[in-house]
Amino acid sequence: MSNPERIVSNVDEIISIIKTHQVCRIALNDERSPYIVPVNFGYAYQDGHWTIWFHGARTGKKMRLLRKNPAISVEIEGDHQLIEAEYACDYSYAYTSIIASGEAVIVQDRKEMQRGLNMIMRQVAPGRSFSYRDDMMKAVCVVRIDCQTLTCRRHAAV
């Protein structure tokens, strides 16, 4: 593996990185090419297992593709900064990056849907609590990604 010094394996550090981002990109399997779309997300880490949550309309391309093939990848990145140097070949870029893959489950149970929505809202509005209207709960699709892999890398600016 190239640049092993950039690997972040400490769970608290990974959580610290995830907390600073509000958007992830999900990659779904389409027939011609991968379908990548940015979504708001939430996460949970429990007993050594990562779970990522997102939501969307009950109909549309994301849910159609997930129903056909639940294999999914996730990308979260940020903290970008150009690292300049005297020579072009010595330029670099600071970043944080998380890549995960797993299986997506479209949640059916209302309590689990609320838990997923709470995780998403916690990511964008920490410390608040929320309620959800019945009409919205009937219109939204909540997706839980059970991650099979999750890797984190960081290249800090000097």
N, C-alpha and C positions, 0 to 999 in steps of 0.2 A: 504494500500500500504506500503510495507516495505521501510524503510529508506526515509521518505518523505523529509528529509533535503538535499537529493541529487538531488531533482527535480530542474531543471532550467526552469523557466517560462518567464524570461525576454527576449524579442525578440532580443534585441541587444546582449545579452550574447550568445544566440543560434546562431545567425549569426556569431559572433566571433569564436565560436567553429567550425561551418561548414566551414568557410573560411580556416581553418588550415588543412583540409583534401581534398585529391584529388580523392579518390576512395570510392565508396559505394558498398554495396552488394544488389542486388535485388533478391527477392524470388518470383518465378513464380509457378503457379500450373501445375504440371505434373500429369500424371495418377497414377503412383506408389508412388511418393514422391515429396516433394517440390524440385524445381530446383533453386539452388542459384548460382549466378555468380557475380564476381566483375566487375564494370564498372566505367569509368570516368563519372563525373556528373557535372551539374550546377544546380543552384537553383534560385528561386525568391520568395520574400515575399511581398505581396501587399494586402492591405485592409483585413488583418487578415487571408490571405490564402497562404499556402505554395505550391509551384510548384517545382518539381524536373525534370530535363531533363537528358536524356542519348541518345546515338546513337549506331547504329550497322549496320551490313549488312542487306539488304532487305530480304535475305533468311537466314535460319538457325533456330536453336532450339528456341532462345529467341523470335523471331518474330512469329514463328509458335505457340508457347504457348500463346503469348499475343493476337494473332488473335482469338484463341480459347476461352480464358478467360482473360479479361483485369484486373482482381483483382491482386494487386501487393503489396508487402511489401518492405521496404527499411531499410537498417541498415548502419549507419556510426559510426565508433568508432576509438578511438586512445588515445593518451596521456597516454600510459601505463607505469606504474612504480610499481614495487614490493615494498610493505611497510612491512619491516621486524619487527619482534617482538621477545621477549625472548622465547615465547612458540608457537609451530606450530599453535595452534588454534587461536592465535591472529594475525597471518599474514593477510595481506589484499592486495588489489590491487587498485591503482589509475587508473582512466579512465575517458573518456568522451564517451557518447553513445547517439545516436539519432536513434529512431525507428519511422518509418512512414508507413502508409498504405493508399491506395487509388486506383484509377482507372487509368490505362495507356491508353493513346490515341496515336495512330500512326499518326503523323502529316502529312497532305497532302499539305497544303498551303506553297509555297516556302518562303514567308516572315516569316511565323511562324517557318519554319524549320531553317532559318538563325538566328532568334532570339534565338531558342534553342541551336544551335551550338555556338552562341556568349556567351550564359550563361555557356556552358561547357568550352569554351576556357578561359573565364574570371576566372574560378576557377583554371585553371592550369597556366595561363599566365596573371595575373591581369594587367590592364592598357594598354593593347595593343588592336589594332583593326585588324580585319581579313577580308579577302575576300575568296570566295569559288568558285572553278571551276565548270562549268556546268556538266562535266562528273562525278564529285564527288557528286554533288547534286542529280543526277539521280541514283547513286549507294547506297547512304546512306539512312537509315531509322532513323528519329528523333522521339523520344518518349517523350511525356509530361506526367508526373504523377501529377494528381490533387489530392493532399493529403487530405484525410478526417480526419486523425489523424496524429499528430507529437508530440512526447514526447522527452525530453532531460533530461539526468542525468549526474551529475559530482560527482566523488569522488576524491577529491584533495589529493595529498600527503601532509603529515604534515610538 
